Amino acid sequence: MPHLQKLYAELKDKGLELIAINSGDPEETINKYAKESGFTFKIGMGEKPASDGKNYQVPTLYGVQAYPTNYVLDGEGKVIFRSVGFNEEGLRGALEKLGVK
């Protein structure tokens, strides 16, 4: 995820919003890891209930079968890019098509 932090730091002021989803670890573990790693993007819960009692089914809704899976969504929530594994060239290309460069 450090590569995502680098991309986010570079492009957040140009319109990039990044949300990572973790569905395998407890919320406390996720928060500790994010803080220790200096991540400044949002990290949401996947399949497990969060502290608010809600169960967010993001990986199921998006058909995630392996980690990492990356998506780029446009302003209306339409998926315009998907990759399994980190594909920086593909991510940047999709972001450029949205005007984020």
N, CA, C and O atoms as CSV, one atom per row, in Angstrom:
chain,resi,resn,atom,element,x,y,z
A,1,MET,N,N,0.790,-1.203,0.000
A,1,MET,CA,C,0.000,0.000,0.000
A,1,MET,C,C,0.834,1.270,0.000
A,1,MET,O,O,0.298,2.344,-0.275
A,2,PRO,N,N,2.111,1.190,0.295
A,2,PRO,CA,C,2.910,2.418,0.188
A,2,PRO,C,C,2.859,3.020,-1.219
A,2,PRO,O,O,2.909,4.242,-1.362
A,3,HIS,N,N,2.763,2.191,-2.252
A,3,HIS,CA,C,2.667,2.708,-3.624
A,3,HIS,C,C,1.372,3.489,-3.825
A,3,HIS,O,O,1.346,4.457,-4.585
A,4,LEU,N,N,0.295,3.078,-3.151
A,4,LEU,CA,C,-0.949,3.835,-3.228
A,4,LEU,C,C,-0.830,5.168,-2.488
A,4,LEU,O,O,-1.376,6.176,-2.936
A,5,GLN,N,N,-0.124,5.178,-1.364
A,5,GLN,CA,C,0.083,6.426,-0.629
A,5,GLN,C,C,0.871,7.415,-1.490
A,5,GLN,O,O,0.566,8.607,-1.522
A,6,LYS,N,N,1.873,6.910,-2.175
A,6,LYS,CA,C,2.683,7.773,-3.047
A,6,LYS,C,C,1.809,8.375,-4.157
A,6,LYS,O,O,1.880,9.574,-4.427
A,7,LEU,N,N,0.989,7.537,-4.794
A,7,LEU,CA,C,0.111,8.000,-5.856
A,7,LEU,C,C,-0.901,9.012,-5.312
A,7,LEU,O,O,-1.164,10.038,-5.939
A,8,TYR,N,N,-1.458,8.714,-4.153
A,8,TYR,CA,C,-2.434,9.610,-3.535
A,8,TYR,C,C,-1.804,10.960,-3.180
A,8,TYR,O,O,-2.384,12.011,-3.456
A,9,ALA,N,N,-0.635,10.927,-2.577
A,9,ALA,CA,C,0.049,12.174,-2.205
A,9,ALA,C,C,0.322,13.035,-3.435
A,9,ALA,O,O,0.224,14.261,-3.379
A,10,GLU,N,N,0.661,12.392,-4.531
A,10,GLU,CA,C,0.972,13.104,-5.766
A,10,GLU,C,C,-0.273,13.717,-6.422
A,10,GLU,O,O,-0.206,14.809,-6.985
A,11,LEU,N,N,-1.407,13.008,-6.345
A,11,LEU,CA,C,-2.567,13.401,-7.139
A,11,LEU,C,C,-3.800,13.863,-6.359
A,11,LEU,O,O,-4.806,14.228,-6.967
A,12,LYS,N,N,-3.741,13.855,-5.037
A,12,LYS,CA,C,-4.940,14.218,-4.270
A,12,LYS,C,C,-5.379,15.658,-4.524
A,12,LYS,O,O,-6.579,15.936,-4.522
A,13,ASP,N,N,-4.467,16.553,-4.735
A,13,ASP,CA,C,-4.825,17.946,-4.990
A,13,ASP,C,C,-5.261,18.179,-6.435
A,13,ASP,O,O,-5.658,19.282,-6.811
A,14,LYS,N,N,-5.178,17.113,-7.237
A,14,LYS,CA,C,-5.591,17.204,-8.643
A,14,LYS,C,C,-6.894,16.460,-8.891
A,14,LYS,O,O,-7.310,16.283,-10.036
A,15,GLY,N,N,-7.541,16.023,-7.801
A,15,GLY,CA,C,-8.855,15.408,-7.945
A,15,GLY,C,C,-8.952,13.940,-7.570
A,15,GLY,O,O,-10.043,13.370,-7.619
A,16,LEU,N,N,-7.846,13.311,-7.198
A,16,LEU,CA,C,-7.893,11.891,-6.849
A,16,LEU,C,C,-8.425,11.705,-5.432
A,16,LEU,O,O,-7.949,12.338,-4.490
A,17,GLU,N,N,-9.399,10.846,-5.297
A,17,GLU,CA,C,-9.849,10.391,-3.988
A,17,GLU,C,C,-9.603,8.896,-3.953
A,17,GLU,O,O,-10.001,8.178,-4.871
A,18,LEU,N,N,-8.961,8.428,-2.920
A,18,LEU,CA,C,-8.590,7.032,-2.826
A,18,LEU,C,C,-9.192,6.440,-1.563
A,18,LEU,O,O,-9.072,7.012,-0.479
A,19,ILE,N,N,-9.836,5.297,-1.709
A,19,ILE,CA,C,-10.378,4.573,-0.570
A,19,ILE,C,C,-9.917,3.130,-0.685
A,19,ILE,O,O,-10.241,2.447,-1.657
A,20,ALA,N,N,-9.168,2.668,0.295
A,20,ALA,CA,C,-8.739,1.277,0.343
A,20,ALA,C,C,-9.759,0.499,1.165
A,20,ALA,O,O,-10.308,1.021,2.136
A,21,ILE,N,N,-10.009,-0.730,0.782
A,21,ILE,CA,C,-10.946,-1.576,1.510
A,21,ILE,C,C,-10.186,-2.784,2.031
A,21,ILE,O,O,-9.490,-3.462,1.276
A,22,ASN,N,N,-10.321,-3.049,3.311
A,22,ASN,CA,C,-9.701,-4.221,3.934
A,22,ASN,C,C,-10.824,-5.095,4.472
A,22,ASN,O,O,-11.646,-4.644,5.270
A,23,SER,N,N,-10.853,-6.335,4.035
A,23,SER,CA,C,-11.923,-7.219,4.498
A,23,SER,C,C,-11.411,-8.378,5.332
A,23,SER,O,O,-12.184,-9.266,5.694
A,24,GLY,N,N,-10.125,-8.387,5.644
A,24,GLY,CA,C,-9.584,-9.536,6.342
A,24,GLY,C,C,-9.120,-9.296,7.764
A,24,GLY,O,O,-8.900,-10.255,8.505
A,25,ASP,N,N,-8.966,-8.058,8.162
A,25,ASP,CA,C,-8.393,-7.757,9.469
A,25,ASP,C,C,-9.386,-7.014,10.356
A,25,ASP,O,O,-10.288,-6.340,9.859
A,26,PRO,N,N,-9.218,-7.140,11.666
A,26,PRO,CA,C,-10.062,-6.361,12.580
A,26,PRO,C,C,-9.805,-4.864,12.423
A,26,PRO,O,O,-8.712,-4.451,12.038
A,27,GLU,N,N,-10.808,-4.068,12.720
A,27,GLU,CA,C,-10.721,-2.620,12.569
A,27,GLU,C,C,-9.536,-2.040,13.340
A,27,GLU,O,O,-8.852,-1.150,12.836
A,28,GLU,N,N,-9.287,-2.529,14.547
A,28,GLU,CA,C,-8.184,-2.016,15.362
A,28,GLU,C,C,-6.834,-2.248,14.674
A,28,GLU,O,O,-5.957,-1.384,14.702
A,29,THR,N,N,-6.681,-3.409,14.065
A,29,THR,CA,C,-5.441,-3.746,13.357
A,29,THR,C,C,-5.253,-2.838,12.149
A,29,THR,O,O,-4.154,-2.347,11.892
A,30,ILE,N,N,-6.329,-2.624,11.416
A,30,ILE,CA,C,-6.285,-1.757,10.234
A,30,ILE,C,C,-5.890,-0.336,10.636
A,30,ILE,O,O,-5.010,0.266,10.021
A,31,ASN,N,N,-6.537,0.192,11.660
A,31,ASN,CA,C,-6.246,1.560,12.107
A,31,ASN,C,C,-4.801,1.709,12.579
A,31,ASN,O,O,-4.146,2.706,12.276
A,32,LYS,N,N,-4.308,0.727,13.314
A,32,LYS,CA,C,-2.927,0.775,13.802
A,32,LYS,C,C,-1.942,0.750,12.629
A,32,LYS,O,O,-1.000,1.542,12.593
A,33,TYR,N,N,-2.156,-0.148,11.681
A,33,TYR,CA,C,-1.283,-0.263,10.511
A,33,TYR,C,C,-1.286,1.032,9.701
A,33,TYR,O,O,-0.231,1.508,9.280
A,34,ALA,N,N,-2.469,1.599,9.484
A,34,ALA,CA,C,-2.573,2.840,8.706
A,34,ALA,C,C,-1.830,3.979,9.390
A,34,ALA,O,O,-1.118,4.745,8.740
A,35,LYS,N,N,-1.997,4.084,10.696
A,35,LYS,CA,C,-1.330,5.152,11.443
A,35,LYS,C,C,0.188,4.986,11.421
A,35,LYS,O,O,0.920,5.942,11.166
A,36,GLU,N,N,0.656,3.764,11.691
A,36,GLU,CA,C,2.100,3.494,11.707
A,36,GLU,C,C,2.729,3.687,10.333
A,36,GLU,O,O,3.895,4.068,10.231
A,37,SER,N,N,1.964,3.427,9.279
A,37,SER,CA,C,2.484,3.525,7.913
A,37,SER,C,C,2.361,4.928,7.334
A,37,SER,O,O,2.912,5.213,6.271
A,38,GLY,N,N,1.636,5.812,8.035
A,38,GLY,CA,C,1.488,7.182,7.564
A,38,GLY,C,C,0.518,7.339,6.401
A,38,GLY,O,O,0.630,8.291,5.628
A,39,PHE,N,N,-0.430,6.420,6.268
A,39,PHE,CA,C,-1.398,6.529,5.180
A,39,PHE,C,C,-2.359,7.677,5.463
A,39,PHE,O,O,-2.872,7.812,6.573
A,40,THR,N,N,-2.594,8.498,4.450
A,40,THR,CA,C,-3.489,9.639,4.618
A,40,THR,C,C,-4.787,9.464,3.831
A,40,THR,O,O,-5.676,10.310,3.921
A,41,PHE,N,N,-4.909,8.389,3.068
A,41,PHE,CA,C,-6.155,8.108,2.363
A,41,PHE,C,C,-7.083,7.315,3.277
A,41,PHE,O,O,-6.658,6.780,4.300
A,42,LYS,N,N,-8.343,7.249,2.895
A,42,LYS,CA,C,-9.348,6.551,3.701
A,42,LYS,C,C,-9.197,5.039,3.545
A,42,LYS,O,O,-8.845,4.538,2.477
A,43,ILE,N,N,-9.470,4.339,4.621
A,43,ILE,CA,C,-9.486,2.879,4.590
A,43,ILE,C,C,-10.808,2.435,5.191
A,43,ILE,O,O,-11.135,2.774,6.328
A,44,GLY,N,N,-11.561,1.673,4.412
A,44,GLY,CA,C,-12.861,1.201,4.856
A,44,GLY,C,C,-12.846,-0.289,5.152
A,44,GLY,O,O,-11.933,-1.019,4.765
A,45,MET,N,N,-13.875,-0.705,5.842
A,45,MET,CA,C,-14.048,-2.112,6.171
A,45,MET,C,C,-14.707,-2.820,4.999
A,45,MET,O,O,-15.535,-2.246,4.292
A,46,GLY,N,N,-14.328,-4.074,4.808
A,46,GLY,CA,C,-14.919,-4.873,3.740
A,46,GLY,C,C,-16.077,-5.698,4.228
A,46,GLY,O,O,-17.179,-5.179,4.410
A,47,GLU,N,N,-15.849,-6.973,4.444
A,47,GLU,CA,C,-16.921,-7.906,4.773
A,47,GLU,C,C,-17.243,-7.982,6.258
A,47,GLU,O,O,-18.296,-8.501,6.629
A,48,LYS,N,N,-16.370,-7.482,7.109
A,48,LYS,CA,C,-16.587,-7.609,8.549
A,48,LYS,C,C,-17.295,-6.385,9.107
A,48,LYS,O,O,-17.134,-5.284,8.581
A,49,PRO,N,N,-18.072,-6.563,10.158
A,49,PRO,CA,C,-18.757,-5.409,10.749
A,49,PRO,C,C,-17.761,-4.376,11.291
A,49,PRO,O,O,-16.742,-4.727,11.886
A,50,ALA,N,N,-18.078,-3.114,11.073
A,50,ALA,CA,C,-17.269,-2.013,11.590
A,50,ALA,C,C,-17.763,-1.647,12.985
A,50,ALA,O,O,-18.735,-2.224,13.472
A,51,SER,N,N,-17.104,-0.700,13.620
A,51,SER,CA,C,-17.470,-0.303,14.981
A,51,SER,C,C,-18.877,0.278,15.053
A,51,SER,O,O,-19.485,0.298,16.123
A,52,ASP,N,N,-19.395,0.748,13.927
A,52,ASP,CA,C,-20.760,1.279,13.931
A,52,ASP,C,C,-21.809,0.177,13.778
A,52,ASP,O,O,-23.007,0.456,13.723
A,53,GLY,N,N,-21.346,-1.088,13.710
A,53,GLY,CA,C,-22.256,-2.221,13.617
A,53,GLY,C,C,-22.680,-2.570,12.197
A,53,GLY,O,O,-23.334,-3.589,11.975
A,54,LYS,N,N,-22.315,-1.741,11.247
A,54,LYS,CA,C,-22.696,-2.010,9.857
A,54,LYS,C,C,-21.740,-3.014,9.234
A,54,LYS,O,O,-20.560,-3.065,9.581
A,55,ASN,N,N,-22.260,-3.805,8.316
A,55,ASN,CA,C,-21.444,-4.771,7.597
A,55,ASN,C,C,-21.371,-4.328,6.143
A,55,ASN,O,O,-22.357,-4.414,5.410
A,56,TYR,N,N,-20.213,-3.858,5.733
A,56,TYR,CA,C,-20.029,-3.327,4.400
A,56,TYR,C,C,-19.558,-4.444,3.468
A,56,TYR,O,O,-18.507,-5.041,3.699
A,57,GLN,N,N,-20.318,-4.724,2.437
A,57,GLN,CA,C,-20.069,-5.838,1.530
A,57,GLN,C,C,-19.324,-5.405,0.257
A,57,GLN,O,O,-19.584,-5.937,-0.822
A,58,VAL,N,N,-18.422,-4.466,0.379
A,58,VAL,CA,C,-17.757,-3.888,-0.792
A,58,VAL,C,C,-17.064,-4.943,-1.654
A,58,VAL,O,O,-17.292,-4.953,-2.863
A,59,PRO,N,N,-16.231,-5.832,-1.105
A,59,PRO,CA,C,-15.583,-6.819,-1.975
A,59,PRO,C,C,-16.582,-7.697,-2.732
A,59,PRO,O,O,-16.368,-8.010,-3.903
A,60,THR,N,N,-17.647,-8.086,-2.085
A,60,THR,CA,C,-18.662,-8.903,-2.752
A,60,THR,C,C,-19.363,-8.104,-3.843
A,60,THR,O,O,-19.566,-8.606,-4.948
A,61,LEU,N,N,-19.731,-6.875,-3.541
A,61,LEU,CA,C,-20.434,-6.043,-4.514
A,61,LEU,C,C,-19.608,-5.782,-5.773
A,61,LEU,O,O,-20.151,-5.676,-6.872
A,62,TYR,N,N,-18.292,-5.681,-5.600
A,62,TYR,CA,C,-17.418,-5.403,-6.742
A,62,TYR,C,C,-16.758,-6.650,-7.315
A,62,TYR,O,O,-15.963,-6.546,-8.249
A,63,GLY,N,N,-17.064,-7.811,-6.786
A,63,GLY,CA,C,-16.534,-9.053,-7.334
A,63,GLY,C,C,-15.048,-9.253,-7.095
A,63,GLY,O,O,-14.362,-9.845,-7.928
A,64,VAL,N,N,-14.545,-8.773,-5.981
A,64,VAL,CA,C,-13.128,-8.939,-5.672
A,64,VAL,C,C,-12.865,-10.402,-5.312
A,64,VAL,O,O,-13.521,-10.972,-4.440
A,65,GLN,N,N,-11.896,-10.991,-6.002
A,65,GLN,CA,C,-11.540,-12.377,-5.743
A,65,GLN,C,C,-10.090,-12.526,-5.308
A,65,GLN,O,O,-9.694,-13.587,-4.824
A,66,ALA,N,N,-9.294,-11.476,-5.476
A,66,ALA,CA,C,-7.880,-11.511,-5.089
A,66,ALA,C,C,-7.461,-10.108,-4.658
A,66,ALA,O,O,-8.059,-9.109,-5.060
A,67,TYR,N,N,-6.426,-10.062,-3.836
A,67,TYR,CA,C,-5.912,-8.781,-3.342
A,67,TYR,C,C,-4.489,-8.579,-3.811
A,67,TYR,O,O,-3.711,-9.533,-3.823
A,68,PRO,N,N,-4.123,-7.374,-4.197
A,68,PRO,CA,C,-5.001,-6.211,-4.318
A,68,PRO,C,C,-5.762,-6.232,-5.642
A,68,PRO,O,O,-5.258,-6.718,-6.654
A,69,THR,N,N,-6.954,-5.710,-5.620
A,69,THR,CA,C,-7.725,-5.415,-6.823
A,69,THR,C,C,-7.977,-3.915,-6.785
A,69,THR,O,O,-8.442,-3.379,-5.779
A,70,ASN,N,N,-7.667,-3.247,-7.885
A,70,ASN,CA,C,-7.794,-1.793,-7.954
A,70,ASN,C,C,-8.886,-1.410,-8.945
A,70,ASN,O,O,-9.011,-2.002,-10.016
A,71,TYR,N,N,-9.663,-0.418,-8.569
A,71,TYR,CA,C,-10.723,0.115,-9.416
A,71,TYR,C,C,-10.560,1.618,-9.524
A,71,TYR,O,O,-10.136,2.281,-8.577
A,72,VAL,N,N,-10.901,2.149,-10.692
A,72,VAL,CA,C,-11.041,3.590,-10.855
A,72,VAL,C,C,-12.496,3.803,-11.259
A,72,VAL,O,O,-12.982,3.222,-12.229
A,73,LEU,N,N,-13.178,4.649,-10.493
A,73,LEU,CA,C,-14.564,4.987,-10.770
A,73,LEU,C,C,-14.647,6.439,-11.207
A,73,LEU,O,O,-13.897,7.290,-10.730
A,74,ASP,N,N,-15.564,6.707,-12.113
A,74,ASP,CA,C,-15.756,8.089,-12.523
A,74,ASP,C,C,-16.658,8.802,-11.522
A,74,ASP,O,O,-17.049,8.209,-10.517
A,75,GLY,N,N,-16.992,10.046,-11.776
A,75,GLY,CA,C,-17.780,10.851,-10.860
A,75,GLY,C,C,-19.189,10.337,-10.626
A,75,GLY,O,O,-19.857,10.754,-9.679
A,76,GLU,N,N,-19.642,9.436,-11.482
A,76,GLU,CA,C,-20.984,8.877,-11.327
A,76,GLU,C,C,-20.949,7.460,-10.768
A,76,GLU,O,O,-21.981,6.794,-10.686
A,77,GLY,N,N,-19.765,7.001,-10.384
A,77,GLY,CA,C,-19.627,5.676,-9.782
A,77,GLY,C,C,-19.446,4.544,-10.776
A,77,GLY,O,O,-19.449,3.378,-10.380
A,78,LYS,N,N,-19.290,4.852,-12.046
A,78,LYS,CA,C,-19.089,3.834,-13.073
A,78,LYS,C,C,-17.625,3.372,-13.052
A,78,LYS,O,O,-16.711,4.196,-13.045
A,79,VAL,N,N,-17.412,2.057,-13.041
A,79,VAL,CA,C,-16.061,1.507,-13.070
A,79,VAL,C,C,-15.491,1.712,-14.464
A,79,VAL,O,O,-16.054,1.242,-15.453
A,80,ILE,N,N,-14.351,2.429,-14.535
A,80,ILE,CA,C,-13.712,2.642,-15.835
A,80,ILE,C,C,-12.380,1.911,-15.952
A,80,ILE,O,O,-11.790,1.845,-17.030
A,81,PHE,N,N,-11.910,1.362,-14.827
A,81,PHE,CA,C,-10.657,0.599,-14.847
A,81,PHE,C,C,-10.672,-0.388,-13.693
A,81,PHE,O,O,-11.132,-0.072,-12.595
A,82,ARG,N,N,-10.160,-1.593,-13.955
A,82,ARG,CA,C,-10.026,-2.619,-12.923
A,82,ARG,C,C,-8.752,-3.393,-13.198
A,82,ARG,O,O,-8.461,-3.741,-14.342
A,83,SER,N,N,-7.997,-3.658,-12.151
A,83,SER,CA,C,-6.814,-4.507,-12.299
A,83,SER,C,C,-6.639,-5.348,-11.042
A,83,SER,O,O,-6.904,-4.887,-9.931
A,84,VAL,N,N,-6.202,-6.556,-11.226
A,84,VAL,CA,C,-5.821,-7.409,-10.104
A,84,VAL,C,C,-4.312,-7.274,-9.992
A,84,VAL,O,O,-3.581,-7.551,-10.943
A,85,GLY,N,N,-3.856,-6.848,-8.831
A,85,GLY,CA,C,-2.448,-6.496,-8.667
A,85,GLY,C,C,-2.287,-5.018,-8.937
A,85,GLY,O,O,-3.188,-4.380,-9.480
A,86,PHE,N,N,-1.158,-4.476,-8.564
A,86,PHE,CA,C,-0.934,-3.046,-8.751
A,86,PHE,C,C,-0.406,-2.803,-10.150
A,86,PHE,O,O,0.677,-3.271,-10.499
A,87,ASN,N,N,-1.161,-2.076,-10.948
A,87,ASN,CA,C,-0.803,-1.748,-12.322
A,87,ASN,C,C,-0.741,-0.223,-12.416
A,87,ASN,O,O,-1.718,0.426,-12.788
A,88,GLU,N,N,0.407,0.330,-12.079
A,88,GLU,CA,C,0.529,1.790,-12.027
A,88,GLU,C,C,0.271,2.430,-13.382
A,88,GLU,O,O,-0.396,3.462,-13.461
A,89,GLU,N,N,0.782,1.839,-14.438
A,89,GLU,CA,C,0.576,2.411,-15.772
A,89,GLU,C,C,-0.909,2.444,-16.126
A,89,GLU,O,O,-1.404,3.445,-16.644
A,90,GLY,N,N,-1.612,1.362,-15.852
A,90,GLY,CA,C,-3.042,1.316,-16.127
A,90,GLY,C,C,-3.827,2.294,-15.270
A,90,GLY,O,O,-4.732,2.972,-15.757
A,91,LEU,N,N,-3.474,2.366,-13.984
A,91,LEU,CA,C,-4.133,3.316,-13.080
A,91,LEU,C,C,-3.945,4.745,-13.559
A,91,LEU,O,O,-4.904,5.512,-13.646
A,92,ARG,N,N,-2.708,5.095,-13.867
A,92,ARG,CA,C,-2.430,6.460,-14.313
A,92,ARG,C,C,-3.142,6.770,-15.623
A,92,ARG,O,O,-3.637,7.880,-15.816
A,93,GLY,N,N,-3.197,5.793,-16.523
A,93,GLY,CA,C,-3.897,5.994,-17.802
A,93,GLY,C,C,-5.377,6.256,-17.580
A,93,GLY,O,O,-5.951,7.153,-18.198
A,94,ALA,N,N,-5.994,5.481,-16.704
A,94,ALA,CA,C,-7.413,5.668,-16.416
A,94,ALA,C,C,-7.653,7.017,-15.741
A,94,ALA,O,O,-8.623,7.706,-16.055
A,95,LEU,N,N,-6.784,7.387,-14.829
A,95,LEU,CA,C,-6.919,8.677,-14.159
A,95,LEU,C,C,-6.756,9.834,-15.130
A,95,LEU,O,O,-7.467,10.834,-15.036
A,96,GLU,N,N,-5.815,9.700,-16.067
A,96,GLU,CA,C,-5.619,10.752,-17.071
A,96,GLU,C,C,-6.856,10.944,-17.918
A,96,GLU,O,O,-7.199,12.070,-18.280
A,97,LYS,N,N,-7.547,9.823,-18.245
A,97,LYS,CA,C,-8.776,9.931,-19.024
A,97,LYS,C,C,-9.853,10.726,-18.283
A,97,LYS,O,O,-10.743,11.318,-18.895
A,98,LEU,N,N,-9.751,10.726,-16.950
A,98,LEU,CA,C,-10.686,11.497,-16.124
A,98,LEU,C,C,-10.172,12.906,-15.841
A,98,LEU,O,O,-10.836,13.687,-15.160
A,99,GLY,N,N,-8.991,13.231,-16.363
A,99,GLY,CA,C,-8.428,14.558,-16.137
A,99,GLY,C,C,-7.593,14.685,-14.888
A,99,GLY,O,O,-7.249,15.795,-14.482
A,100,VAL,N,N,-7.258,13.555,-14.264
A,100,VAL,CA,C,-6.444,13.561,-13.050
A,100,VAL,C,C,-5.021,13.170,-13.450
A,100,VAL,O,O,-4.735,11.999,-13.701
A,101,LYS,N,N,-4.131,14.172,-13.504
A,101,LYS,CA,C,-2.740,13.896,-13.911
A,101,LYS,C,C,-1.794,14.873,-13.278
A,101,LYS,O,O,-0.586,14.798,-13.503
